[in-house]
Amino acid sequence: MQADSNDPIFQRLNEVKQAVSEALDYAKQLGASSAEAAMSSTSGLSVSTRLGELETIEYNQDGALGISVYVGNKKGSASTADLSPDALKTVVSKAVEIAKYTSEDPCNGIADKELLDFAPQDLDLYHPWQVTAEQGIDLCKQAEAAAMQFDSRISNSDGASFSSHNGLRVYGNSYGQLVGFPRSRHSISCMVIGEENGMMQRDSAYTIARKQEGLSSAESVGIEAAEETIARLNCRRIPTGKYPVVFRADIASSLFGHLVSAIGGGALYRKSSFLLDSLGSQVFSDKVNIQERPHILGGLASSAVDSEGVKTIDREIIKGGELQTYLLASYASRKLGMQATGHAGGIHNWLVEASHQDLKNVLNEMGTGLLVTEVMGQGVNIVTGDYSRGAAGFWVENGEIQYPVSEVTIAGNLKDMFLKVAAIGGDVDVRGSIQTGSILIESMSIAGE
């Protein structure tokens, strides 16, 4: 990323850095032992169409500066969207005042200085797209048109959307750390409705990337949405029983999302995780290996520092099924008597290693069972690991898809499900912070007919 002196985001970046620096200075003047301040700001364009007609068009710019001050072990926080000197003085004084009334907590405070990165590397996250509203509308229309023309059974549209946003984040603390970087994100999505034999189904598709060139074409998004929808027509239910289950790649990431929650510091120090005291233990089958790579250039979840300024590093999360690390921000790490891991604010590019070439190989491994392409509901208990969600997908026999399935519930316990991972495909979905292929679980309970 080369700084363009004509790009207003770099002027904005400098303004925000100045505001963060001033807020920290005010906190020191008012007697704070230490302080940290951060601001994220986003601006951009969003448009949506339905059946070729414009539905919404929005330009937005938002963001607020938040400051936390520490008076001894007491913490006070406040925020403002106004970066004028008077507003900054007011918000800092409010934070200091709040701190005086809070309880002492020895785990409070900014991250340990030796863990901070004062000069983080550029990860090439900013690729602005000088796109107009008219161009965004045209892309939405292209996606919808491609979907509607794909098959006569596509009978209606739930619309298409386009988004192009640029943002920045600045973080500073009283150790003198002051870091900030711009970033961009662009996306196109489409959802359509299909109808056959009096029954209707809907499905969608999307593409997302840091740079314009990383997006799939609008037409391909529309065609994928139509293909997914057509494939779901004439759904059936299946008999209740225990069957092998494959989570398709775009759904499989949600399983590892539950792992993120379970090994996060907040759940651990509150003793509200089914993976308590699991560090170094076998929590998955030995086929599972997960690496975290925060510094992938242009990565959707890349970050040189976490939201507390802690330097991110390459980590092994799961190795041969064994849990290698927890995910700890500073407060949780002190609660647990451990060191912060650079995960304040989330994870950074998890790469799940494949054991099989693609989805076809995973289905062949399964033989007969359910391929899940959609999950619904919130039936996941991170305290106990109990898992029960509505699902839709396809019935598979001898490795071949036979017919679409809907209105079933899949259930199990995440502890058992993790240990029963039998295969991971190379059909990796790269559109999120967890990049994984399809996952085969040996057995789950399915409630159908």
C-alpha positions, 0 to 999 in steps of 0.5 A, a space after each residue: 500500500 503506497 500512501 497517496 497524498 491526494 487520498 483523504 483517508 490518509 489525512 483522516 488517519 493523521 487527524 485521528 492519530 492527533 486526536 488519540 494523542 491529545 486524549 492521552 495527554 489530557 488523561 495524564 494531565 488529569 491524573 490517570 495512571 495510564 490510559 489507552 484510546 482507539 478509534 475506528 472509522 468507516 465510510 463508503 457506499 451501499 446500494 441494493 436492487 430488486 427485480 432490476 429496480 433501485 431499492 436503497 442507496 446509502 453513503 455513510 461515514 461513522 466512527 467514535 473515539 473511545 478512551 479508557 483511563 486507569 486510576 490505579 486499578 480503577 477503570 473508567 471509559 467514555 467515547 465521543 464522535 466529536 474530535 474537537 479539543 473541547 470535546 476530547 477534554 470533556 470525554 477524558 474528564 468523564 472517563 477519569 470521573 467514572 474511574 473514581 467510582 469503580 471498584 479496584 481490579 488488579 487485572 485492569 490496565 493496558 497490555 504489557 509493554 513488552 508485548 506491544 508492537 510500536 512499528 507494525 508492518 504494512 499488510 496491504 489491506 487498503 485498496 480503495 475503489 473509486 466506484 460510483 453509485 451508478 456502477 454499484 447499481 449496474 453490478 447489482 442489476 447484472 447479478 440479478 439478471 444473470 440469476 433470473 435468466 439462468 433457469 425458468 424455475 427462478 421465479 422471483 428475486 430477494 434482491 442484490 446488493 453491492 458495498 464498497 467501504 474504506 476504513 481506518 483504525 488507530 490505537 494509542 496508549 500511555 506507553 507511547 504506542 500510536 499505530 494506525 492503518 487504513 483498510 478496504 472491503 468490497 462485496 456483491 451478493 444476490 438472493 433469488 427464489 425458485 419455484 417448482 410443483 407449487 413449492 418454493 425455495 431461496 438461496 444466495 451467493 456472495 463475493 467479498 475482497 479487499 480489492 476490486 480485482 479480488 471479487 468474482 464477477 457480478 454475473 457469476 454471483 447471480 448464477 451461483 445464487 440461481 444454481 444453489 436455489 434450483 438445487 434445493 427445489 423438491 426437498 424431502 425429509 429423511 427418517 430420524 436416526 444417526 448418520 454421518 454428516 458433512 458440513 459444506 465448507 461455507 458452513 463448516 467455518 461455523 463449527 470452528 467459530 464455536 471453538 473460538 468462543 470456547 477457548 476465548 479468555 472471557 469464557 475461560 475465566 468465567 468458567 463458562 466453556 466446555 473446553 475448560 482446562 483443555 490446553 494441551 489436550 486432545 480436543 479434535 481427532 488427530 486429522 485436525 490441524 489449524 494454523 493462525 497466520 495474521 500477516 497474510 498480505 491483503 488477508 480479510 482477517 490480517 492484522 499486525 496488532 490486535 485491538 490492544 496494540 499487542 503484536 500478532 504472531 504465527 501460531 499453531 491453534 490445533 496440532 494433531 487434534 491437540 489444543 495448543 493455545 487459548 485466545 487471550 486479551 490482557 484482562 483475561 490473561 491476568 485473570 488466568 495467570 497467563 500471557 496475552 496472545 494478541 487476540 483482543 478483538 478476534 482471530 487472524 486468518 485461521 487456516 484449516 489443513 485439508 486431509 482430502 482433495 475436495 468435497 467429492 472425496 469427502 462425500 466418497 469417504 462418507 458414503 451415505 449420510 447428510 451433506 449440510 449446506 445451511 444451518 438455522 437457529 441458535 441452539 449451541 451451548 458453549 458452557 456444555 457443548 450441546 449442539 442442536 440446530 435446524 438444517 437443510 442440505 442433500 441426502 448422499 448415497 454411495 458418495 453421490 448426491 441424491 436429493 435435497 433435504 429440508 426441515 431436519 434438526 441435527 444434534 450432538 455435543 461439540 466435544 464428541 463432534 470435534 473428536 469425530 472429525 473424519 475428513 476435511 476437504 480441500 474445497 476451502 472457502 476463503 471468504 472469512 477469518 476461518 478458511 476451511 474445506 468441508 468437514 465430515 463428522 462420523 455420526 450425529 443425531 438427525 431428527 426428520 420424519 
